Amino acid sequence: MDNYQIAENFSLLAKLMDIHGENSFKAKSYAAAAFNIEKLPMQLSDTPREKIVGIKGIGESTGKKIIELLDTGSLQSLQEIIAKTPAGVIEMLNIKGIGPKKISTIWKEMEIESIGELLYACQENRLKLYKGFGEKTQQNVAESIEFYLNNSGYYLYPQVEAVVPHITAYLEKIFGVDNVALTGAFRRQLEIIEELEYLVRNSNEAIKPRFQSANPPELLEDKPGTLLYKLHNGLKLRLYTGESDFEKRIFLRSGSEAFGEAFLEAFPGIDFRTIHGAGDEPIFRQAGINYIPPCAREMPYIIERAKKGPLPKLIEASDIKGIIHSHSNWSDGSNTLEEMAEAAQARGLEYLVISDHSKSAFYANGLTEERIKAQHQLVDELNARLKGFRIFKSIESDILYDGSLDYPDTVLASFDLVIASVHSILKMTEEKAMQRLIAAIENPYTTILGHMTGRLLLSRKGYPVNHKKIIDACAANMVVIELNAHPRRLDIDWREIDYALEKGVLISIDPDAHEIEGYNDNRYGVLAAQKALVAKEQNLSSMGLTDFEKFIRQRKTEKGIK
């Protein structure tokens, strides 16, 4: 173990002690020791053990720990403090702009335990509500996290989407439009992407020189039929190469491996040369089955479904008629309620469901009963001015630990609809999570179950739930299930939606917008819904204003809410 490694151990110990608020004198002495050890002209591993304690800048306590490190390869005190610190909290030490003191606040006061959660909190404007975190700090932290995550190897769909047009244009320019095809996870609209994949009708040796430049991407893999590059932004670019069977490979790479194998087995005589460009409808006509779009080419059973009849007409972004689940600056949003309503109307939408945080979400400036009355008065005033548009009174009510909502029935009855969501105490057994969620679903005031599992993609797995039992409960209680469209959530998972549709439960594609630009996230919810074969009739936010008003009235009547 060299001096640098020894110093790293002491530095980490000092930082973790600061995060935990332990003896500040000791923490400072270990930090000083780390600094001094790095500057030593000789290696401690080559120094006689009895002389280590006498080195300038190293006291007796530090010296004993150095010897422990050299003899055992670890520090017991460091291992103990690591064991009681969430891994995500330790990982935050890699983020520029936040030191141990701020990390302590993030963990202990904000109850955030991962980098992804922290980025989401920045996007929801929550950091600046705490002492020591201004708007500039929040912005710098968000930028540092995004830079850090861009080197993790996995990307959210919108991150990849931002570069696809540029890469496609470059490849088509140098190899020809007819010789390049976008395939893989991105074409199938998967929410997490490890590699951006293309087919290029050319050989490895012909392709590689075209990627040579003053600052070329890193070539990670060069094998027959494939090249793998790492771009400067960290994204991996996979090129499937070769000239034979180009059209067949386009088709097979446009679906999962399981789908491709099942299709070839079911239809061995297909002539794939009928593909022109990206249009592969002729393949399905040859097979004598209804068209399956790439987004649905995941599991083999979809082939049997396409044999029986046409798949539903999938929902499109243009089918969204209103914004459901949005936050204004009454809680943790960036824009005023008026600005959010006017922006929604300017986009051709027909209504806005304002659902600021409830009073238990103190970290998000949640609304007290008195503030609710004031907001409702403002909503009435705005609705009197807005023509052909309506703001609905709603709240994102916290589901408390016992499953109750955090307002009395008299307050809940004042809303047009209620979105019930879990925001605190996310570490639960499945039994506890189910008890909590079912109780909220059975509350007659719950209209929509918000982000069912609390997951954050690439950051937080979410609490364990039995999806079918929750869906059954929603069906029994006329509760809509949100498909939270924020690309870090996409919760409910599209893989679970099929059962909800089977049970007749409405999905609601909602942006969870904390600023006007957040409305754009609806598109990512639509892409996820398409993978689940959702039609616009099965989505609440596709209802026009008249139908939405009717839905709200009927539900209140059936639930006995006046």
C-alpha atoms as one frame of an Amber mdcrd trajectory, in Angstrom:
protein
   0.000   0.000   0.000   1.552   3.301  -1.086   1.273   6.690   0.595  -1.475
   7.864  -1.739  -3.698   4.903  -0.822  -3.026   5.411   2.886  -3.884   9.104
   2.573  -7.124   8.221   0.749  -8.220   6.076   3.701  -7.625   8.888   6.179
  -9.283  11.454   3.948 -12.404   9.288   3.558 -12.512   8.625   7.305 -12.351
  12.370   8.028 -15.119  13.154   5.530 -17.421  10.420   6.792 -16.924  11.574
  10.377 -17.956  15.068   9.280 -21.019  13.691   7.528 -22.030  11.837  10.691
 -21.252  14.838  12.888 -18.708  12.914  14.942 -15.728  14.323  16.879 -14.674
  17.318  14.772 -11.186  17.480  16.334 -10.449  13.903  15.306 -11.903  14.451
  11.841  -9.645  17.478  11.318  -6.602  15.568  12.568  -7.261  12.715  10.120
  -7.738  15.198   7.267  -4.429  16.848   8.203  -2.768  13.435   8.361  -3.996
  12.639   4.846  -2.491  15.888   3.577   0.842  15.268   5.323   1.111  11.641
   4.223   0.732  12.587   0.559   3.646  15.035   0.883   6.078  12.599   2.510
   9.324  12.080   0.539   9.535   8.376   1.465   7.065   5.492   1.347   5.568
   4.549   4.705   5.494   0.914   3.642   9.323   1.001   3.526   9.638   2.763
   6.880  10.321   0.719  10.054   7.112   0.508  12.061   8.677   1.990  15.193
   9.700   5.149  13.324   6.307   5.957  11.805   4.907   7.587  14.965   7.869
   9.989  15.112   7.368  11.392  11.592   6.448  15.091  11.598   2.721  15.564
  11.140   1.865  12.038  12.283   0.859  11.609  15.913   0.583   8.467  17.975
  -3.084   7.800  17.168  -2.574   8.328  13.446   0.630   6.310  13.517  -1.156
   3.301  15.023  -3.791   3.472  12.310  -1.120   3.649   9.598   0.476   0.509
  11.021  -2.951  -1.157  11.143  -3.421  -0.287   7.459  -0.008  -1.587   6.472
  -0.422  -4.815   8.440  -4.068  -5.644   7.619  -4.878  -3.651   4.483  -7.851
  -1.897   6.109  -8.940   0.384   8.968 -11.517  -1.052  11.334 -12.809   2.415
  12.282 -13.261   3.266   8.585 -15.058   0.002   7.847 -17.412   0.595  10.777
 -18.412   4.064   9.629 -18.783   2.886   6.003 -21.131   0.121   7.207 -23.513
   2.663   8.708 -23.433   5.059   5.730 -25.623   4.493   2.628 -23.478   3.801
  -0.434 -25.178   6.644  -2.312 -24.217   9.108   0.407 -20.578   8.070   0.129
 -20.824   8.412  -3.647 -21.896  12.046  -3.198 -18.324  12.830  -2.182 -17.499
  12.527  -5.907 -19.749  15.485  -6.751 -18.063  18.853  -7.023 -19.660  21.678
  -5.089 -20.827  19.738  -2.040 -18.601  18.871   0.873 -19.276  16.665   3.917
 -21.291  19.344   5.776 -23.693  19.836   2.854 -23.895  16.076   2.283 -24.882
  15.701   5.940 -27.766  18.139   5.381 -28.775  16.375   2.175 -28.867  13.007
   3.898 -30.191  13.805   7.361 -32.526  16.720   6.674 -33.614  16.098   3.074
 -33.579  12.288   3.506 -31.797  11.866   0.158 -29.539   8.833  -0.128 -28.385
   8.686  -3.745 -26.967  10.924  -6.439 -29.949  10.368  -8.689 -32.337  11.420
  -5.925 -30.204  14.506  -5.379 -30.377  15.442  -9.059 -34.143  14.995  -9.005
 -34.343  17.231  -5.925 -32.348  19.886  -7.816 -34.779  19.638 -10.719 -37.645
  20.125  -8.261 -35.960  23.221  -6.738 -35.759  21.600  -3.313 -32.129  22.282
  -2.439 -32.537  26.032  -2.358 -35.150  25.690   0.389 -32.387  24.664   2.825
 -29.850  26.813   4.611 -26.544  26.978   2.752 -28.051  26.037  -0.625 -28.798
  28.932  -2.953 -30.056  28.789  -6.529 -26.511  28.981  -7.921 -25.333  26.135
  -5.688 -28.319  24.059  -6.768 -27.532  24.659 -10.440 -23.844  23.831  -9.979
 -24.667  20.627  -8.109 -27.096  19.541 -10.857 -24.482  20.180 -13.556 -21.810
  18.273 -11.608 -24.125  15.307 -11.095 -25.070  15.179 -14.776 -21.387  15.223
 -15.728 -20.693  12.439 -13.229 -23.629  10.293 -14.372 -22.654  10.717 -18.021
 -19.620   8.590 -17.251 -21.543   5.770 -15.584 -22.162   3.875 -18.829 -25.973
   3.984 -18.724 -28.182   6.757 -20.069 -31.795   7.775 -19.934 -33.662   7.887
 -23.240 -33.725  11.724 -23.509 -29.977  11.940 -22.941 -29.385   9.676 -25.933
 -32.137  11.303 -27.956 -30.287  14.621 -27.764 -27.321  13.257 -29.741 -29.057
  10.821 -32.118 -29.794  13.373 -34.886 -26.155  14.479 -34.986 -24.739  10.940
 -35.055 -27.271   9.786 -37.644 -26.517  12.771 -39.874 -22.768  12.157 -39.588
 -23.019   8.449 -40.427 -25.383   9.075 -43.337 -23.116  11.772 -44.692 -20.016
   9.576 -44.814 -21.605   6.207 -45.653 -24.808   7.145 -47.484 -28.423   7.235
 -46.292 -29.211   3.781 -47.679 -26.244   2.242 -45.869 -27.070   3.349 -42.312
 -29.914   2.193 -40.032 -30.656   3.101 -36.430 -31.499  -0.016 -34.400 -31.384
  -1.447 -30.921 -32.656  -0.190 -27.576 -33.172   3.376 -28.743 -35.382   2.367
 -31.657 -37.408   0.200 -29.269 -37.893   3.204 -26.963 -36.338   1.566 -23.905
 -36.075   3.868 -20.914 -32.424   3.010 -20.145 -29.825   2.689 -22.870 -26.310
   1.306 -22.586 -25.305   1.491 -26.251 -26.552   3.462 -29.232 -26.698   0.952
 -32.096 -26.535   1.354 -35.863 -26.088  -0.945 -38.822 -23.535   0.321 -41.351
 -23.256  -1.451 -44.691 -19.461  -1.509 -44.867 -16.454  -3.372 -43.497 -14.608
  -2.624 -40.269 -11.478  -1.670 -42.194 -13.386   0.769 -44.387 -15.212   2.327
 -41.449 -12.366   2.855 -38.970 -10.406   5.448 -40.987 -13.537   7.611 -41.218
 -13.508   7.977 -37.447  -9.948   9.248 -37.342  -9.709  12.927 -36.446  -7.702
  15.274 -34.281  -9.734  14.078 -31.295 -11.146  10.655 -32.261 -13.569   8.592
 -30.141 -12.046   5.680 -28.242 -12.247   2.321 -30.027 -13.221  -0.224 -27.369
 -13.910  -3.272 -29.516 -13.017  -4.403 -33.031 -14.491  -7.790 -33.888 -15.813
  -9.331 -37.102 -19.189  -7.725 -37.735 -19.014  -5.075 -35.012 -17.166  -1.985
 -33.837 -17.691  -0.375 -30.452 -16.688   3.232 -29.811 -16.834   5.371 -26.703
 -17.804   8.921 -27.629 -16.445  11.976 -25.858 -19.642  12.345 -23.824 -19.193
   8.776 -22.506 -21.927   7.193 -24.618 -21.030   3.910 -26.316 -21.694   3.704
 -30.055 -22.089   0.174 -31.454 -21.779  -0.266 -35.231 -22.893  -3.586 -36.703
 -20.881  -3.913 -39.877 -20.786  -5.986 -43.071 -22.686  -5.955 -46.351 -24.512
  -9.301 -46.400 -28.107  -9.710 -45.173 -28.290  -5.989 -44.403 -32.092  -5.768
 -44.504 -32.542  -8.928 -42.444 -30.191  -7.619 -39.781 -32.038  -4.283 -39.702
 -35.232  -6.127 -38.879 -33.740  -8.451 -36.273 -31.892  -5.625 -34.520 -35.106
  -3.607 -34.332 -36.501  -6.011 -31.733 -35.230  -7.960 -28.755 -33.242 -11.127
 -29.330 -36.156 -13.220 -28.037 -38.560 -11.527 -30.460 -36.199 -12.030 -33.403
 -35.685 -15.718 -32.681 -39.417 -16.316 -32.307 -40.183 -14.471 -35.549 -37.626
 -16.475 -37.557 -38.956 -19.713 -36.120 -42.559 -18.802 -36.921 -41.828 -17.450
 -40.424 -38.660 -19.114 -41.780 -39.318 -18.237 -45.435 -39.439 -14.436 -45.174
 -37.624 -12.435 -47.865 -36.201  -9.485 -45.908 -35.053  -7.679 -49.044 -38.487
  -6.066 -49.269 -37.407  -3.602 -46.553 -36.858  -0.122 -47.960 -35.170   2.339
 -45.650 -36.704   2.038 -42.177 -40.091   0.797 -43.410 -40.531  -2.859 -42.517
 -44.320  -3.201 -42.895 -43.855  -5.489 -45.951 -42.209  -8.096 -43.715 -45.386
  -8.444 -41.669 -47.532  -8.559 -44.792 -45.402 -11.452 -46.048 -45.854 -13.201
 -42.715 -49.613 -12.661 -42.922 -49.884 -10.983 -39.534 -50.700  -7.481 -38.370
 -47.935  -4.911 -38.057 -45.924  -4.812 -34.831 -44.107  -1.501 -34.260 -40.503
  -1.664 -32.973 -41.555  -0.378 -29.537 -43.628  -3.554 -29.053 -41.013  -6.025
 -30.282 -39.915  -7.236 -26.860 -41.588 -10.521 -25.926 -42.500 -13.329 -28.371
 -46.170 -13.418 -27.271 -46.809 -10.221 -29.227 -46.479 -12.284 -32.436 -49.436
 -14.458 -31.442 -51.420 -11.355 -30.581 -50.674  -9.842 -33.999 -51.879 -13.061
 -35.660 -55.306 -12.716 -34.023 -55.986  -9.114 -34.989 -54.578  -5.625 -35.372
 -52.821  -4.072 -32.410 -54.513  -0.980 -30.949 -53.811   2.432 -32.436 -51.131
   3.642 -30.072 -51.393   6.869 -28.161 -49.458   9.828 -29.571 -48.101  12.929
 -27.856 -50.704  14.993 -29.714 -53.447  12.994 -27.944 -52.626  14.616 -24.605
 -55.273  17.278 -23.939 -54.379  18.453 -20.457 -51.587  18.715 -17.909 -52.259
  16.555 -14.873 -49.816  16.643 -11.925 -47.965  19.948 -11.911 -46.339  22.157
  -9.284 -46.273  25.942  -9.153 -44.230  28.278  -6.985 -46.879  27.809  -4.319
 -44.834  24.738  -3.371 -41.572  23.761  -5.090 -42.267  24.792  -8.683 -40.493
  27.605 -10.533 -43.435  29.363 -12.197 -46.537  31.116 -10.981 -49.887  29.433
 -11.348 -50.906  32.023 -13.932 -47.737  31.422 -15.966 -48.294  27.677 -15.944
 -51.918  28.008 -17.043 -51.122  30.460 -19.827 -48.252  28.282 -21.069 -50.509
  25.211 -21.162 -53.197  27.124 -23.047 -50.604  28.491 -25.482 -49.634  24.891
 -26.303 -53.204  24.135 -27.325 -54.031  22.227 -24.141 -57.490  22.487 -22.603
 -56.857  22.298 -18.871 -54.278  22.285 -16.084 -54.532  20.218 -12.909 -52.502
  22.138 -10.348 -51.322  19.655  -7.729 -48.846  21.344  -5.428 -47.371  19.430
  -2.526 -49.345  18.845   0.662 -48.460  20.049   4.132 -46.411  16.980   5.144
 -43.950  17.821   2.342 -42.402  20.628   4.392 -39.208  20.210   2.355 -41.214
  21.266  -0.721 -43.061  24.164   0.896 -46.237  22.078   1.081 -49.576  23.840
   1.402 -51.238  24.391   4.775 -55.019  24.511   4.985 -54.967  28.322   4.962
 -52.744  28.437   1.877 -55.058  25.975   0.116 -57.958  28.397   0.591 -55.853
  31.219  -0.838 -54.792  29.134  -3.836 -58.361  28.082  -4.541 -59.429  31.719
  -4.510 -56.704  32.477  -7.068 -57.806  29.506  -9.204 -61.364  30.863  -9.226
 -60.112  34.292 -10.293 -57.968  32.853 -13.098 -60.751  30.586 -14.329 -63.039
  33.622 -14.578 -60.516  35.228 -16.946 -59.387  32.218 -18.989 -61.640  31.425
 -21.931 -61.942  27.844 -23.187 -59.474  26.669 -20.548 -59.803  25.550 -16.954
 -57.541  25.082 -13.950 -58.604  22.199 -11.729 -57.991  22.316  -7.985 -55.862
  19.386  -6.906 -53.130  18.430  -4.471 -50.385  15.822  -4.414 -51.259  14.518
  -0.987 -48.617  12.595   0.891 -49.482   9.022   1.804 -48.470   8.888   5.457
 -46.841   5.862   7.075 -50.200   4.422   8.137 -51.663   4.896   4.640 -53.807
   7.920   5.478 -53.657  11.174   3.529 -52.395  14.277   5.283 -55.564  16.395
   5.343 -58.956  15.848   6.974 -61.857  14.848   4.731 -63.291  18.375   4.779
 -60.139  19.695   3.103 -59.810  16.766   0.681 -63.410  17.348  -0.407 -62.496
  20.882  -1.523 -60.339  19.542  -4.371 -61.585  18.506  -7.786 -59.260  15.523
  -7.612 -56.484  14.196  -5.382 -53.190  12.586  -6.406 -51.914  10.362  -3.584
 -48.158   9.679  -3.496 -45.494   8.342  -1.145 -42.646  10.794  -0.551 -41.195
   9.840   2.825 -39.932   6.712   4.594 -39.278   4.937   1.316 -37.403   2.041
   2.908 -40.220  -0.441   3.416 -40.872  -4.136   3.226 -43.339  -5.202   0.561
 -45.871  -5.939   3.305 -45.641  -2.391   4.676 -45.606  -0.762   1.225 -48.712
  -2.703   0.220 -50.563  -1.843   3.443 -49.726   1.809   2.969 -50.680   1.976
  -0.714 -53.871  -0.085  -0.428 -55.094   2.106   2.433 -54.537   5.208   0.289
 -56.240   3.615  -2.720 -59.278   2.763  -0.587 -59.565   6.372   0.583 -62.599
   7.693  -1.341 -60.834  11.005  -2.039 -57.894   9.396  -3.879 -58.426   9.905
  -7.605 -54.961   9.052  -8.914 -52.189   6.923  -7.414 -48.987   8.867  -8.087
 -45.651   7.284  -9.072 -46.526   3.848  -7.718 -43.109   2.565  -6.581 -41.186
   5.791  -5.930 -38.371   4.630  -8.178 -35.808   6.892  -9.807 -34.178   5.253
 -12.827 -30.444   4.611 -12.446 -30.670   5.864  -8.860 -33.335   4.321  -6.655
 -35.054   0.979  -7.131 -38.196   2.042  -5.324 -40.056   0.127  -2.648 -41.219
  -3.424  -3.440 -44.866  -3.838  -4.409 -47.171  -6.497  -5.769 -48.286  -4.722
  -8.924 -51.248  -6.989  -9.605 -52.720  -6.521  -6.124 -52.348  -2.744  -6.377
 -53.965  -2.751  -9.825 -56.807  -4.929  -8.501 -57.330  -2.445  -5.670 -57.361
   0.480  -8.098 -59.911  -1.320 -10.259 -62.131  -1.966  -7.237 -61.913   1.644
  -6.027 -62.062   3.510  -9.361 -58.534   4.873  -8.878 -56.441   5.918 -11.874
 -52.783   4.845 -11.999 -50.276   7.484 -12.939 -47.599   6.882 -15.512 -45.294
   9.581 -14.208 -43.686  10.883 -17.379 -40.582  12.383 -15.836 -37.804  10.423
 -17.601 -36.188   9.616 -14.258 -39.403   8.039 -12.992 -41.590   6.486 -15.735
 -43.506   4.917 -12.892 -45.709   2.755 -13.271 -43.280   0.624 -15.283 -44.591
  -0.008 -18.806 -44.110  -3.751 -18.257 -46.897  -3.722 -15.646 -49.434  -1.671
 -17.598 -50.825  -4.575 -19.634 -52.546  -5.999 -16.554 -54.000  -2.585 -15.669
 -55.517  -2.321 -19.149 -56.877  -5.842 -18.830 -58.597  -4.838 -15.562 -60.027
  -1.680 -17.112 -57.925   0.697 -15.006 -57.210   4.069 -16.588 -53.602   5.216
 -16.945 -52.776   8.897 -16.577 -49.673  10.154 -18.367 -48.583  13.069 -16.192
 -45.420  15.202 -16.441 -44.993  15.949 -12.711 -43.900  19.355 -14.020 -42.070
  21.725 -11.697 -41.623  24.317 -14.416 -43.231  25.080 -17.759 -40.581  23.162
 -19.697 -41.531  20.109 -17.664 -44.674  19.825 -19.795 -42.407  18.405 -22.510
 -41.812  15.313 -20.373 -45.278  14.048 -21.306 -43.661  12.832 -24.500 -41.493
  10.332 -22.602 -44.561   9.019 -20.821 -46.194   8.533 -24.216 -43.168   6.589
 -25.495 -43.363   4.301 -22.456 -47.127   3.915 -22.868 -46.632   2.923 -26.496
 -44.464   0.029 -25.364 -47.436  -1.130 -23.298 -49.777  -0.723 -26.312 -51.845
   1.988 -24.619 -54.512   3.662 -26.750 -55.570   7.253 -26.133 -58.953   6.080
 -24.809 -57.121   4.329 -21.959 -55.324   7.476 -20.798 -56.969  10.035 -18.511
 -54.968  13.029 -19.724 -56.170  12.349 -23.279 -59.690  13.361 -22.294 -60.839
  16.719 -23.627 -62.060  19.312 -21.137 -65.741  18.339 -21.377 -65.045  14.623
 -20.891 -62.576  15.331 -18.084 -65.135  17.469 -16.228 -67.703  14.707 -16.675
 -65.217  12.121 -15.347 -64.566  14.206 -12.218 -68.295  14.771 -11.571 -69.246
  11.127 -12.071 -66.470   9.852  -9.844 -67.404  12.217  -7.027 -71.040  11.178
  -7.352 -70.187   7.479  -7.252 -67.934   8.030  -4.228 -70.568  10.111  -2.452
 -68.368  13.215  -2.386 -70.195  16.538  -2.418
